[in-house]
Amino acid sequence: MWPEDILAEAIGKRLAERGSPRPLVVGLCGAQGSGKSTISAALVARFERAVTFSLDDLYLGRAARLDLARRIHPLLATRGVPGTHDPMLGVEVLGALKRGQCVALPRFDKAQDDRVPCDSWPIVEPGCELMIFEGWCVGARPQAAKDLVEPINCLEAEEDPDGRWRRFVNEALGGPYQQLFGCIDMLALLAAPNWETVLGWRIEQERDLRAASPDGNGVMDDCAVARFVSYFERLTRHILVEMPSRADLVLHLNESRDCVGMKSTARSDAPSQRRASGPSLS
């Protein structure tokens, strides 16, 4: 089965069992290139009163990230890792949605590297039954402090030798991001076979963009892609090891993004608390 078919079946069952007028919030976690956006769009098309919301739309604007870069670490100028979003804005959005209120969904313009003006955000009217909340680290937990000591790649070794950047990212993930992820009712993971496949997917995406953009403006070459994905390597590897034991649904993908295995975990009586807790950062 295609990943979206498996997810649609699982979501349909959860909606049927729900017995609540509140919308079901499904967290969809998957590494770069795993197909999250495509699958989210397919799911929204299958269910009535369904919407999708991306973690990317919670990015801080360029000015805010440059301020972080000046105050904390230069690597924070690049959007992507925990600490470069506004998770409390997401908490407000998902909270309002669950209360059955009319809510505007934030949007981020990557071409402008800034948030779209509020008056242009799409409106979700009361009555929504399903929210697909997707992102590369949705539902992630922080690492233990001891696991941050050694750099995991050249980016960390050369540009974060003292670990200041990765500690900040980890502490951010252990803070308000856990409150945001606590709003999730059902957590699904698109599990890549390994990190090397993730890198290949991302290079493939950028090559497709180059082919569609003859002038090449804003498109990275393979070396630039390899450096860029290094920002995400540590947490991606951690997610692939740690999340499968607690996600409600794990879809194991092959290099072609076909589902070659799945695991469904019995629900906890308190799913938010189960997902929100994590290892000590000290």
N, C-alpha and C positions, 0 to 999 in steps of 0.2 A: 504493500500500500504506500501511497505518497504520504509524506509527513503531514500535510494539511488534512488528509482523510482521517488519519489516526487521531489528530488533535480535534477535529470536528466531532468525531464520535465520542471522545472523552468529554469534551465540553458539553455536548448535547445531554449526556448522562448526568453531568453535574447540574446543569440547568433544570433537568427534570426532577432531580432529587432535592433541589434547593428549597422550595417552599417559602420563598421570600421575595418580596417585590424589589429588593435592592439589587442593583446590577452585580453580576459576577465579574470580578477583576482577575484576569488570567495573565500572569507574568510569563513572558516568553523570552528566555535567555538563550543566546547563541553567539558564537564567535563571529568576527568579521567575515562576511562572505558566506555565511551558513544558510542564508535565505530567509531571514526573519521578516524583512519587509514584504517580500513576495507572499510568504505564508500568511502573514497578518492580513494582507489585503484579501487573500482568498477566503480566509475565515469570516471576515466582515461581510463578504458577499454572500456567504451561506446562511447567516443568521439575521433575523429581523432585529432592528433597533440595536445594532452593534456598531462600535467605533474602535479605532485604533489610536494609540498614543505612544510616541517614542521617547525613550530616555534622552535621545539627542535633542529633543525640543526643549529640554531643561538646561541646555548649556548656558553658562555665563557668557556675556558679550566679550568682545576682544578687550575693551578698556578694563573690565573687571579682572580678566585673566592676566593682563599686563601688570596690573597692580599686584596680583598674587606673585607674579614672576619677580617683581622688584623686591617684595617684602619677604618672600619665602624661598623660592627656587626658580631659576630661569625656565626649567622644563614645564612649568605650569602655564606658560604662554600658549602651549598647544592644547587644544580642547580634546577631551576624550576620557581621561581617567577620573576616578572619584576625586572630588575637590574642585572640578571644573564645571560642575552643574549647580543648580539651585534646587536641592531635593525638597526643601520645605514648600516651594511652589508646587511641586508634584503632590505633596501631602495635602495641600489645600484643594487642588483639583480633584484628587481621588476621594477626599473626604466629602466634598460638595456633591460629587457624583453619587456616592453611597447614600447620602441623605436625600437623594431624589431631587436635588436642586438643578436649576439651569446653570450650566458651567461653560466657560470659554476655555478651549484647549490651547495652551501656548504653542507657538511655532517659532522655529529657529531657521534663519536664512543662512545656509553655509556659504553661499557665494558672497554675501555681505559680511559674513562672520559676526552676525549680531542677531538679537531677537527681533522677530517681526513685531511691529507696533500692535499694542493690545487691541485696538479697534479693528484689526484685521484677523484676529483669531477666530476659528470656526466655533460655533455655538452648539453644544449638546443639550437638547431639550429634555425635560423630565420624561421618564419612561424608557430610558436606555436599559437594556437587559444584559449587555455584555461589553466589557472593555478589554481589548487586547493591549497590554502594556509591554512593549518589546524594547530590548536593548542588550548590548553585548555583556553587561554585568548585572542585569536585573536579577535581584534575589541573592546576589553574592554576599559572602561573609568575609570579614578581614582575616588576615593570616596572623599567626602567633608571632610575637616580636622576634623570637629566635630565628624564624624563617626569613627575616628581612636582612640578616647580617651580610650574607654573601650576595654579590651581584649576580644576576641571572643571564645577562647578555652584555655586549659591548657598550650599549647606551648607558646602562647602569654603572658599569665599571669605569667608563671614561667621563661621564657627565654627572654622575651621582655617586662619586667614590665614598662619601661619608654617609650615604643612605638617607640624607635629609628629605629628598623628594619622595622616595618610596615610603618612608615613615609617615609623611604628611598624607599621602594618598591612602595608606592603610588606616590611619586614624580618622580620616574623613569618611571612609567606607564604614567604619565602626560607629560613626555618629548618626547624624540625621538620615543618612541613606537607609539605615535599618528601620527607622520610623516609616520611611517611604515604602520599603519593601514589606513592611508589616501590613500594609493595606491590601496585599495580594491574597486572593482566596485560593488560587490554584497556580502552582509553579511548574512550568514545563521547560525542559532543557533540550536544545538541539545539540547533541554531543558530537563534536568533530572527532575523527579517529586519532588525531595527534596534532601537535603544534605545527609541524611541517606542512600539513594539509591546510591549516588556516593561513599560513603565509602564502601558499600556492593559490588559494582562493582569492586572497587580496590582490596579488599580482595579476591574476586573471581579470579581476574587475577593472583594474587600472588600465590594462592593455585594451580592454573593450572600450573604455572611455577615450583612450588615445586614438583608436580606430575611428571613433565617431566624432572626434574633434581634430580636424586636420591641422589647425594652428597650434594645438597642444597647450593652450592656455589653461593653467590651473591643474594640469595632469602630471602625475609623478612618473618618473622612470623607475625601473626595477630596483635600483639602489636606494632611491628615495622611499619607495614603498617598504623595503626591508627595514630601513631606519624607523619609519613611522610606526610600523606594527610592533617594534620593540617596546614602545610605550605600553602596549597591551599584553605583552607576553607573560609577565609574572602572574597577573591576575587571571588570565585565560587558562594557564596551566593549572593554577590553584582551583579554579571552578571545575575543570574537567576531572580533577581528583576528588574534590570535596562535595560538590553539589549532587552527584547522582544518588548518594545514599539518602537524601532527604527530599528531593524534588518529587512532586506528585506524579510526574510523567517524564521519563527520559527516552528520547528517540536517538538511537545510535546511527549516525550517518556514515556513509562511505565517501570516498573522494568525489563521487558524482552527486553527492547530496541525497542519495536514495536512503531510505530507512532500512537498515539491515538488522535491526533488533530494537526491542523496546522493553521498558521496565515501568510498571505502575506501582506506586507506593500507597499503602492504605493511609487514609487521611487521619491526621491527629485531631483530637477534640479541640485543640487550640492552635490552628495552623499559623496564625500571625506570630504568636510567641515562639513557635517552633522555628520559624524562619528568621525571626528578628535577633535571636541570641547568637553569640559568637565567641571566639576565643578571647582570652585576655590580651590586651595590647601592651601590658607592662612586662 
